[in-house]
Amino acid sequence: TRRSSDLDANKRVRIKAGIYYLDDRMPEVGLACDHARLACNSVKGRHDINYCVYDEMLREKLRRQQYVIDHIDEAVEKAYIKVFYQPVIRVRTGEVCGAEALVRWIDPTVGFLSPADFIETLEQFHLIHKVDEYVVEQVCRDYRALKDAGEPVVPVSVNLSRLDFELCDIVDYIERMREKYDVPRSMLDLEITESVLNDNSDLIKTETTRLREAGYHIWIDDFGSGYSSLNVLTEYEFDVLKLDLVFLRSYDHNPRAGKLISYVIQLARGLDVEPLTEGVETEAHFAFLKDAGCERAQGYYFSKPQPLDELKKTIAEKGLAYEAV
């Protein structure tokens, strides 16, 4: 037994609590405890909330979570998971220089599910690799179809989760899909969120280095969306720094945001990294990025994420040209 004098008086224990109100005079105690436990578990990963009350909203959220968990294999097998594409624009020329692959779930029972409805759940229950592998193969399949039809192609970026490196050999999987559909490595860009890199995992560093040495371009995604660490920019080798859309949203009402965006763009260029700003929604946004020297831009001003066939029509209607690759 440790003496009280040996204990660190500055240490604090954070209590998490789940609350379930008993409405019945003769409650089923076990069920009530289960509900309180579920409420508590829902805030375990939150640092800003210490307790949660089990209510109808939480019940509905848990029901949706359970549906996602129970049906993810079926959604992948029957292609309810869809890949949408959003173009990336070369700021200097206005040409389409790439696209980002984004995932949607169109379910015959519950309808349209956005990433906010299922990505977090799949990560929480260690199932996210099922979706990410599906997206990688679909992107490679779409590239081959476009190439065989003689249509223009541009590099496509795919988002990878930290768990992809832990739950499967994502590097080997990407290589196998690339070879299966004869896709050059230069046509697949790999996005990894800044928060993943901040975990300082040796595995992530080793595997991203392995991918880059193989010839893939690595992007840091969502830069500035959380507590950014400039140390990430020196610890990892990467090719594109993607500024989160929060920057341009702040630019609309805060003059200082424009200066910050310009500084980050110049920082990226100084490190021989291409800056890309997402969240471009207006002509004023695009003009500002031109003046600031940003290399690439992405956002609803050019196109919302769409299925491939619809995106091709949008690009044609807007008279956008494809960058030569």
C-alpha positions as CSV (number, residue, x, y, z in Angstrom):
1,T,0.0,0.0,0.0
2,R,1.4,3.4,-1.0
3,R,1.5,6.1,1.6
4,S,-0.5,9.2,0.9
5,S,2.7,11.2,0.9
6,D,3.9,9.2,-2.1
7,L,0.8,10.2,-4.2
8,D,1.0,13.0,-6.7
9,A,-1.3,15.7,-5.3
10,N,-1.6,17.3,-8.7
11,K,-3.1,14.3,-10.4
12,R,-6.8,14.4,-11.1
13,V,-9.2,11.6,-11.9
14,R,-11.8,12.5,-14.6
15,I,-15.2,10.9,-13.8
16,K,-17.5,9.9,-16.7
17,A,-21.1,9.2,-15.9
18,G,-24.2,7.9,-17.7
19,I,-27.6,8.8,-16.4
20,Y,-30.9,7.0,-16.9
21,Y,-34.1,8.3,-15.3
22,L,-36.4,5.7,-13.9
23,D,-40.0,6.5,-15.0
24,D,-41.4,3.2,-13.8
25,R,-42.2,2.4,-10.2
26,M,-41.2,-1.2,-10.9
27,P,-38.2,-0.8,-13.2
28,E,-36.1,-3.5,-14.8
29,V,-32.9,-2.6,-13.0
30,G,-30.6,-4.5,-15.3
31,L,-32.0,-2.7,-18.4
32,A,-31.8,0.6,-16.6
33,C,-28.1,0.0,-15.8
34,D,-27.5,-1.0,-19.5
35,H,-29.0,2.2,-20.7
36,A,-26.9,4.3,-18.2
37,R,-23.8,2.4,-19.3
38,L,-24.5,3.1,-23.0
39,A,-24.9,6.8,-22.1
40,C,-21.6,6.8,-20.3
41,N,-19.8,5.0,-23.2
42,S,-21.1,7.6,-25.7
43,V,-18.9,10.3,-24.1
44,K,-15.9,8.2,-23.2
45,G,-13.8,9.8,-26.0
46,R,-15.0,13.3,-25.3
47,H,-12.9,15.7,-23.3
48,D,-15.5,18.4,-23.1
49,I,-18.4,16.3,-21.7
50,N,-18.3,14.4,-18.4
51,Y,-21.8,12.9,-18.4
52,C,-24.7,12.0,-20.7
53,V,-28.4,11.4,-20.1
54,Y,-29.9,8.5,-21.9
55,D,-32.8,9.9,-23.9
56,E,-34.7,9.5,-27.2
57,M,-32.0,11.2,-29.2
58,L,-29.3,8.9,-27.8
59,R,-31.5,5.9,-28.4
60,E,-31.9,6.8,-32.0
61,K,-28.2,7.4,-32.4
62,L,-27.4,4.0,-30.9
63,R,-30.0,2.4,-33.2
64,R,-28.3,3.9,-36.2
65,Q,-24.9,2.7,-35.0
66,Q,-26.2,-0.8,-34.7
67,Y,-27.7,-0.7,-38.2
68,V,-24.3,0.4,-39.6
69,I,-22.5,-2.4,-37.7
70,D,-25.0,-5.1,-38.7
71,H,-25.2,-4.1,-42.4
72,I,-21.7,-2.9,-43.4
73,D,-20.8,-6.3,-45.0
74,E,-24.0,-6.3,-47.0
75,A,-23.5,-2.7,-48.1
76,V,-20.0,-3.5,-49.4
77,E,-21.1,-6.8,-51.0
78,K,-24.2,-5.2,-52.8
79,A,-22.5,-1.9,-53.6
80,Y,-24.7,0.2,-51.5
81,I,-21.4,2.0,-50.7
82,K,-20.9,4.5,-53.5
83,V,-17.8,6.5,-54.5
84,F,-18.4,10.2,-55.3
85,Y,-15.8,12.4,-56.7
86,Q,-15.0,16.1,-56.2
87,P,-12.6,17.8,-58.6
88,V,-9.4,19.5,-57.5
89,I,-8.5,22.7,-59.6
90,R,-5.1,24.0,-60.5
91,V,-5.5,27.6,-59.3
92,R,-3.1,29.1,-61.8
93,T,-4.8,27.6,-64.9
94,G,-8.3,26.8,-63.7
95,E,-7.9,23.2,-65.0
96,V,-9.0,20.0,-63.3
97,C,-5.8,18.5,-62.0
98,G,-7.2,15.8,-59.8
99,A,-10.2,14.6,-57.8
100,E,-10.9,13.4,-54.3
101,A,-12.8,10.1,-53.8
102,L,-15.5,10.5,-51.1
103,V,-17.8,7.8,-49.8
104,R,-21.6,7.7,-49.5
105,W,-23.9,4.9,-48.4
106,I,-27.2,4.7,-50.3
107,D,-29.2,2.1,-48.5
108,P,-32.5,0.6,-49.8
109,T,-33.9,0.5,-46.3
110,V,-32.8,3.7,-44.6
111,G,-31.9,5.8,-47.6
112,F,-28.9,8.2,-48.0
113,L,-26.2,8.0,-45.4
114,S,-23.5,10.7,-45.4
115,P,-20.0,9.9,-43.9
116,A,-21.1,11.6,-40.7
117,D,-23.7,8.8,-40.3
118,F,-21.3,5.9,-40.5
119,I,-17.6,6.7,-40.6
120,E,-17.2,7.4,-36.9
121,T,-19.1,4.3,-36.0
122,L,-17.0,2.1,-38.3
123,E,-13.8,3.6,-36.8
124,Q,-15.1,3.1,-33.3
125,F,-15.9,-0.6,-33.9
126,H,-12.7,-1.2,-36.0
127,L,-14.6,-1.8,-39.3
128,I,-13.5,1.2,-41.3
129,H,-11.0,-0.8,-43.4
130,K,-13.9,-2.6,-45.1
131,V,-15.0,0.7,-46.6
132,D,-11.5,2.1,-47.4
133,E,-10.5,-1.1,-49.2
134,Y,-13.8,-0.9,-51.2
135,V,-13.0,2.7,-52.2
136,V,-9.5,1.9,-53.3
137,E,-10.7,-0.9,-55.6
138,Q,-13.6,1.2,-57.0
139,V,-11.2,4.1,-57.8
140,C,-8.9,1.7,-59.6
141,R,-11.8,0.2,-61.4
142,D,-13.1,3.6,-62.5
143,Y,-9.7,4.6,-63.7
144,R,-9.4,1.5,-65.9
145,A,-12.9,2.2,-67.4
146,L,-12.1,5.8,-68.2
147,K,-8.7,4.8,-69.7
148,D,-10.2,2.0,-71.8
149,A,-12.9,4.4,-73.1
150,G,-10.2,6.9,-74.1
151,E,-11.6,9.6,-71.7
152,P,-9.3,12.0,-69.8
153,V,-8.0,10.9,-66.4
154,V,-6.5,12.8,-63.5
155,P,-5.0,11.5,-60.2
156,V,-7.5,10.6,-57.6
157,S,-6.9,11.0,-53.8
158,V,-8.1,8.4,-51.4
159,N,-8.6,8.9,-47.7
160,L,-6.9,6.4,-45.3
161,S,-7.7,5.9,-41.7
162,R,-5.1,5.2,-39.0
163,L,-6.9,1.9,-38.4
164,D,-6.2,0.8,-42.0
165,F,-2.6,0.4,-41.1
166,E,-3.5,-1.7,-38.0
167,L,-6.4,-3.8,-39.2
168,C,-5.0,-4.8,-42.6
169,D,-1.9,-4.4,-44.7
170,I,-3.3,-1.4,-46.6
171,V,0.0,-0.9,-48.5
172,D,-0.1,-4.4,-49.9
173,Y,-3.8,-4.0,-50.7
174,I,-3.3,-0.8,-52.6
175,E,-0.5,-2.4,-54.6
176,R,-2.6,-5.4,-55.5
177,M,-5.5,-3.3,-56.7
178,R,-3.2,-1.1,-58.7
179,E,-1.7,-4.0,-60.4
180,K,-5.1,-5.7,-61.0
181,Y,-6.4,-2.7,-62.9
182,D,-3.1,-1.5,-64.3
183,V,-3.1,1.9,-62.5
184,P,0.1,3.9,-62.4
185,R,1.1,4.9,-58.9
186,S,1.1,8.5,-60.0
187,M,-2.7,8.3,-60.5
188,L,-3.4,7.4,-56.8
189,D,-2.8,10.0,-54.1
190,L,-3.2,9.0,-50.5
191,E,-4.7,11.4,-47.9
192,I,-3.9,11.0,-44.2
193,T,-5.5,13.4,-41.7
194,E,-3.2,15.6,-39.6
195,S,-4.7,14.2,-36.4
196,V,-3.5,10.7,-37.3
197,L,0.0,12.0,-37.7
198,N,-0.2,13.7,-34.4
199,D,-0.6,10.3,-32.8
200,N,3.2,10.0,-33.4
201,S,2.8,6.3,-34.2
202,D,5.9,4.6,-35.5
203,L,3.7,2.3,-37.6
204,I,2.1,5.2,-39.4
205,K,5.5,6.8,-40.1
206,T,7.0,3.6,-41.3
207,E,4.0,2.8,-43.6
208,T,3.7,6.3,-45.1
209,T,7.4,6.3,-45.8
210,R,7.0,2.9,-47.5
211,L,4.2,4.3,-49.7
212,R,6.1,7.4,-50.6
213,E,9.2,5.4,-51.5
214,A,7.1,3.2,-53.7
215,G,6.1,6.3,-55.7
216,Y,2.8,7.4,-54.2
217,H,2.1,11.0,-53.3
218,I,1.1,11.5,-49.6
219,W,-1.2,14.4,-48.6
220,I,-1.8,15.8,-45.1
221,D,-5.5,16.3,-44.9
222,D,-7.6,18.6,-42.7
223,F,-4.6,20.7,-41.7
224,G,-5.8,23.3,-39.1
225,S,-9.0,21.5,-38.3
226,G,-7.9,20.8,-34.7
227,Y,-4.8,21.6,-32.6
228,S,-2.3,21.8,-35.4
229,S,1.3,20.8,-34.6
230,L,3.9,22.4,-36.9
231,N,6.2,19.6,-35.8
232,V,4.2,17.3,-38.1
233,L,5.5,19.2,-41.1
234,T,9.1,18.3,-40.2
235,E,8.6,14.8,-38.9
236,Y,6.9,13.4,-42.1
237,E,7.7,13.5,-45.8
238,F,4.7,14.5,-47.8
239,D,3.7,16.2,-51.1
240,V,0.5,18.2,-50.5
241,L,-0.7,20.2,-47.5
242,K,-4.5,20.4,-47.5
243,L,-5.9,23.4,-45.6
244,D,-9.1,22.5,-43.9
245,L,-12.3,24.4,-45.0
246,V,-12.4,26.1,-41.6
247,F,-9.8,28.6,-42.9
248,L,-12.0,29.9,-45.7
249,R,-15.1,29.9,-43.5
250,S,-13.2,32.2,-41.1
251,Y,-11.9,34.3,-44.0
252,D,-15.5,35.5,-44.8
253,H,-15.8,37.3,-41.5
254,N,-12.3,37.7,-40.0
255,P,-9.7,39.7,-41.9
256,R,-6.9,38.1,-39.9
257,A,-7.8,34.7,-41.3
258,G,-6.7,35.8,-44.8
259,K,-3.2,36.6,-43.4
260,L,-3.0,33.3,-41.7
261,I,-4.0,31.4,-44.9
262,S,-1.4,33.3,-46.8
263,Y,1.3,32.5,-44.2
264,V,0.4,28.7,-44.3
265,I,0.5,28.7,-48.1
266,Q,3.9,30.3,-48.1
267,L,5.1,27.9,-45.4
268,A,4.1,25.0,-47.5
269,R,5.7,26.3,-50.6
270,G,8.9,27.0,-48.6
271,L,8.9,23.3,-47.6
272,D,8.5,22.3,-51.3
273,V,5.0,21.1,-50.6
274,E,2.0,22.0,-52.7
275,P,-0.7,23.9,-50.8
276,L,-4.3,22.9,-51.5
277,T,-7.2,24.8,-49.9
278,E,-10.6,23.2,-49.6
279,G,-13.9,24.8,-48.9
280,V,-13.9,27.2,-51.9
281,E,-17.5,28.3,-52.3
282,T,-17.3,31.7,-54.0
283,E,-15.5,33.6,-56.8
284,A,-14.0,35.8,-54.0
285,H,-12.5,32.7,-52.4
286,F,-10.9,31.6,-55.6
287,A,-9.5,35.1,-56.4
288,F,-8.0,35.4,-53.0
289,L,-6.3,32.0,-53.4
290,K,-4.8,33.1,-56.7
291,D,-3.4,36.2,-55.1
292,A,-2.1,34.2,-52.2
293,G,-0.2,31.8,-54.4
294,C,-2.1,28.6,-53.6
295,E,-1.4,25.8,-56.0
296,R,-4.7,23.8,-55.8
297,A,-8.3,24.4,-54.7
298,Q,-11.4,22.3,-54.0
299,G,-14.9,23.1,-53.1
300,Y,-18.6,23.7,-54.1
301,Y,-17.6,26.7,-56.3
302,F,-16.4,24.1,-58.8
303,S,-18.6,21.1,-58.0
304,K,-20.1,19.3,-55.2
305,P,-19.1,15.6,-54.8
306,Q,-20.9,13.6,-57.4
307,P,-21.0,10.1,-59.0
308,L,-18.4,9.9,-61.8
309,D,-20.9,10.2,-64.7
310,E,-22.6,13.2,-63.2
311,L,-19.2,14.9,-62.4
312,K,-18.2,14.5,-66.0
313,K,-21.3,16.3,-67.1
314,T,-20.7,19.1,-64.6
315,I,-17.1,19.6,-65.8
316,A,-18.3,19.7,-69.4
317,E,-21.1,22.2,-68.6
318,K,-18.7,24.5,-66.8
319,G,-16.3,24.3,-69.6
320,L,-13.4,23.1,-67.4
321,A,-10.4,21.6,-69.1
322,Y,-8.4,18.6,-67.8
323,E,-4.7,19.1,-67.0
324,A,-2.4,16.9,-69.1
325,V,-0.9,14.0,-67.1
